[in-house]
Amino acid sequence: MTLDSSALRPLTFASIATPLGGLTLAVDADGALCMAEFSDCEHRMERWLRKRGIQGEKRVVLPASAEIEMAFAAYFAGDLSTLDTIRIGLDGTPFQNRAWTELRRIEPGQTFSYGAFAEKLGKPRSARAVGHANGANPLSIVVPCHRLVGADGSLTNYGGGIERKRWLLDHEQRHARR
């Protein structure tokens, strides 16, 4: 389920361990996951937080909800659809929110080029806009921006690093075959 946040809500933060390193999570007051970013990508987290007016303020850190933690654990154990059960809160532009929602509809193990994804959105000339929306995605893995690749199939631009993108795609292809 996707929520479009028109008003910014207070956030709580948590960290979870994954095979790819720690993930920092931000959850709003309604329990919707608003951000999931690799902990070593602090610059991406800080940019996202600044846009929401959270800068240098004390952050409330709590344990991750059991539901979210179990969903990530199941995903990394090979149950690729489990992340779809996490309720998310999107607060991008209308185009970004649409792109992020559609990214969640790409089946695990599949990839799209930026151009093909722009066509899927009904905006065949907006591959660059898709790239910008993809790069601004605050929900790593949950909104699977790693499933977008170059026109030639090459791995391009992933905020968490190309090595993680390769790992995620390999993981999904391996488990999607089941």
C-alpha positions in Angstrom: 0.0 0.0 0.0 1.3 3.5 -0.8 0.5 6.7 1.0 1.0 10.1 -0.5 2.1 12.4 2.3 0.7 15.8 1.9 1.9 16.9 5.4 5.2 15.9 6.8 4.8 13.8 9.9 7.2 13.2 12.8 9.7 10.4 12.1 11.3 7.7 14.2 14.5 6.0 13.0 15.8 2.5 13.3 18.7 0.5 11.9 18.6 -3.1 10.7 21.4 -5.4 9.6 21.3 -6.9 6.1 23.8 -9.0 4.0 24.7 -5.7 2.2 25.3 -3.7 5.4 23.2 -1.7 7.7 20.0 0.0 6.6 18.7 3.1 8.3 15.0 3.4 8.3 12.6 6.3 8.9 9.0 5.6 9.8 6.3 8.2 10.1 3.8 8.5 13.0 1.3 6.3 11.1 3.8 3.5 10.8 4.6 4.0 7.1 8.2 3.5 6.0 9.4 6.7 4.4 13.1 6.1 4.0 15.3 3.0 3.8 18.9 3.9 3.0 22.2 2.1 3.4 23.8 3.4 6.6 27.1 4.2 4.8 25.2 6.5 2.4 24.8 9.2 4.9 24.9 12.0 2.2 21.8 10.5 0.7 20.0 10.4 4.0 21.0 13.9 4.9 19.8 15.3 1.6 16.4 13.5 2.1 16.2 14.8 5.7 17.1 18.4 4.7 14.2 18.4 2.2 11.9 17.6 5.1 13.3 20.3 7.5 15.1 17.7 9.7 18.5 19.0 10.1 20.7 18.6 13.1 17.7 17.9 15.3 17.6 15.1 17.8 16.3 12.0 16.1 14.2 9.5 17.9 15.8 6.1 17.4 13.7 3.0 18.2 14.0 -0.6 17.3 12.5 -1.4 13.9 9.0 -2.8 13.9 8.9 -6.5 13.9 6.8 -6.4 10.7 9.4 -4.4 8.8 12.3 -6.3 10.2 10.7 -9.6 9.3 9.9 -8.4 5.8 13.5 -7.5 5.1 14.8 -10.8 6.6 12.4 -12.8 4.4 13.4 -10.8 1.3 17.1 -11.6 2.0 16.2 -15.2 2.6 14.6 -15.4 -0.8 10.9 -14.4 -0.4 11.1 -11.6 -2.9 7.5 -10.5 -2.6 7.6 -9.8 1.1 8.7 -6.2 0.7 5.4 -5.4 -1.0 3.7 -5.9 2.3 5.5 -2.9 3.9 3.3 0.2 4.0 5.2 3.1 2.5 4.8 6.9 2.6 5.9 8.7 -0.6 6.4 12.4 -0.5 8.1 13.2 -3.8 6.7 15.1 -6.7 3.7 13.7 -8.5 6.0 12.3 -11.2 8.4 10.8 -8.7 5.6 9.2 -6.7 4.2 7.7 -9.9 7.6 6.4 -10.9 8.3 4.9 -7.5 4.9 3.3 -7.4 5.4 1.7 -10.8 8.9 0.5 -9.8 7.3 -1.6 -7.1 5.3 -3.3 -9.9 8.4 -4.6 -11.7 8.6 -8.3 -11.0 11.7 -9.4 -9.1 14.3 -10.8 -11.5 13.2 -8.4 -14.3 15.0 -5.2 -15.3 13.9 -2.3 -17.5 16.1 0.3 -19.2 15.3 3.9 -18.2 13.8 4.5 -21.7 11.6 1.4 -21.6 10.5 2.3 -18.1 9.6 5.9 -19.3 7.5 4.3 -22.1 5.8 2.1 -19.5 4.9 5.3 -17.7 3.4 6.7 -20.9 6.2 9.3 -21.1 8.5 7.9 -23.8 10.7 11.0 -24.0 11.3 11.2 -20.2 14.1 8.7 -19.6 16.2 11.5 -18.0 13.3 12.4 -15.7 13.0 8.7 -14.8 16.7 8.7 -14.0 16.3 11.7 -11.7 13.3 10.2 -10.0 15.2 6.9 -9.6 18.2 8.7 -8.1 15.9 10.5 -5.6 14.3 7.3 -4.4 14.4 7.3 -0.6 13.3 3.7 -0.2 16.3 1.5 -1.3 15.3 -2.0 -2.0 11.6 -1.5 -1.1 11.1 0.7 -4.1 13.4 -1.4 -6.4 15.3 1.3 -8.3 18.0 -1.3 -8.7 15.9 -2.9 -11.4 16.5 0.0 -13.8 19.6 -0.5 -16.1 21.2 1.1 -19.0 19.8 0.7 -22.6 22.5 -1.9 -23.2 21.7 -3.8 -20.0 24.7 -2.3 -18.2 24.5 -1.6 -14.5 24.3 2.2 -14.0 23.8 4.6 -11.2 22.8 3.1 -7.9 22.9 5.2 -4.8 24.1 2.3 -2.7 26.9 1.4 -5.1 27.1 -0.7 -8.2 28.3 -3.7 -6.2 25.1 -3.7 -4.2 23.0 -3.3 -7.3 24.7 -6.3 -8.9 24.1 -8.3 -5.6 20.4 -7.4 -5.5 19.8 -8.3 -9.1 21.7 -11.6 -8.8 19.8 -12.4 -5.6 16.4 -11.6 -7.2 17.2 -13.6 -10.4 18.4 -16.6 -8.4 15.2 -16.6 -6.2 12.7 -15.5 -8.9 13.5 -18.8 -10.8 11.8 -20.8 -8.0 
